[in-house]
Amino acid sequence: MSLQDKVRNNEELGRYELTVADSTALVTYDMREGKIALTHTEVPGEMSGQGVGSALAKGALDDIRAKGLKVLPICTFIEAFIKRHPEYQDLVG
């Protein structure tokens, strides 16, 4: 199973999560005018440089696409990720 397949939508807390070992990376969101606003990404230092942030972004964006939603990339990490991966440009609304 790839890291992005382990991304989980924690709707109760309004965030996507990716837990590896005892650490959890997350991207917070809220709904705005029928779109999902991705507001903040956190990757713990011990997870840095291992592709966790990218896997989290891919997993979240794939879930959002499957739900037929559009994205407001408020978080600068997510915004930069989408710019580097044009296959997600269609989600920006």
C-alpha positions as CSV (number, residue, x, y, z in Angstrom):
1,M,0.0,0.0,0.0
2,S,1.4,3.4,-1.0
3,L,1.5,6.3,1.4
4,Q,-1.2,8.2,-0.4
5,D,-3.5,5.2,-0.1
6,K,-3.2,5.6,3.7
7,V,-4.6,9.2,3.7
8,R,-7.8,9.4,5.7
9,N,-10.4,12.1,5.8
10,N,-11.2,12.9,9.4
11,E,-14.4,14.8,8.8
12,E,-15.0,15.3,12.5
13,L,-11.8,17.4,12.8
14,G,-12.0,18.8,9.3
15,R,-8.7,17.5,8.1
16,Y,-7.0,14.8,6.0
17,E,-4.4,12.8,7.9
18,L,-1.5,10.5,7.1
19,T,-0.1,8.6,10.0
20,V,3.3,6.9,9.7
21,A,4.7,5.2,12.8
22,D,3.6,7.5,15.6
23,S,3.6,10.7,13.7
24,T,0.7,12.3,11.8
25,A,0.9,14.8,8.9
26,L,-2.3,16.7,8.2
27,V,-4.0,19.2,5.9
28,T,-6.9,21.1,7.4
29,Y,-10.0,22.2,5.4
30,D,-13.4,23.8,5.6
31,M,-16.2,24.1,3.2
32,R,-16.7,27.5,1.5
33,E,-19.5,28.0,-1.0
34,G,-19.6,24.4,-2.1
35,K,-15.8,24.1,-2.5
36,I,-13.3,22.6,-0.1
37,A,-10.8,25.1,1.1
38,L,-7.4,23.5,2.0
39,T,-6.2,25.9,4.6
40,H,-3.0,24.5,6.3
41,T,-0.6,21.6,5.9
42,E,1.6,20.3,8.8
43,V,4.3,17.6,8.4
44,P,6.1,16.8,11.6
45,G,9.9,17.3,11.4
46,E,10.7,13.6,11.7
47,M,8.6,13.0,8.6
48,S,10.3,15.8,6.6
49,G,12.0,14.9,3.3
50,Q,10.3,11.5,2.9
51,G,7.6,12.4,0.5
52,V,4.9,12.5,3.2
53,G,3.6,15.9,2.3
54,S,3.3,15.0,-1.3
55,A,1.6,11.7,-0.5
56,L,-0.8,13.6,1.8
57,A,-1.6,16.2,-0.9
58,K,-2.2,13.5,-3.6
59,G,-4.4,11.4,-1.3
60,A,-6.5,14.5,-0.3
61,L,-6.8,15.7,-3.8
62,D,-7.7,12.3,-5.1
63,D,-10.5,12.0,-2.5
64,I,-11.7,15.5,-3.3
65,R,-11.9,14.5,-7.0
66,A,-13.7,11.3,-6.2
67,K,-16.3,13.4,-4.4
68,G,-16.7,15.8,-7.3
69,L,-15.7,18.8,-5.4
70,K,-13.6,21.8,-6.4
71,V,-10.6,23.1,-4.3
72,L,-9.6,26.5,-3.0
73,P,-5.9,26.0,-2.4
74,I,-5.4,28.6,0.4
75,C,-2.4,26.7,1.9
76,T,0.8,27.7,0.1
77,F,2.1,24.1,0.2
78,I,-1.1,22.7,-1.6
79,E,-1.0,25.7,-4.0
80,A,2.6,24.9,-5.0
81,F,1.9,21.2,-5.2
82,I,-1.0,21.8,-7.7
83,K,1.3,24.1,-9.8
84,R,3.9,21.3,-9.9
85,H,1.3,18.6,-10.8
86,P,-0.9,19.9,-13.6
87,E,-3.1,16.7,-13.4
88,Y,-4.7,18.4,-10.4
89,Q,-5.3,21.9,-12.0
90,D,-8.8,20.9,-13.0
91,L,-9.8,20.7,-9.3
92,V,-9.1,24.4,-8.7
93,G,-12.4,26.3,-8.7
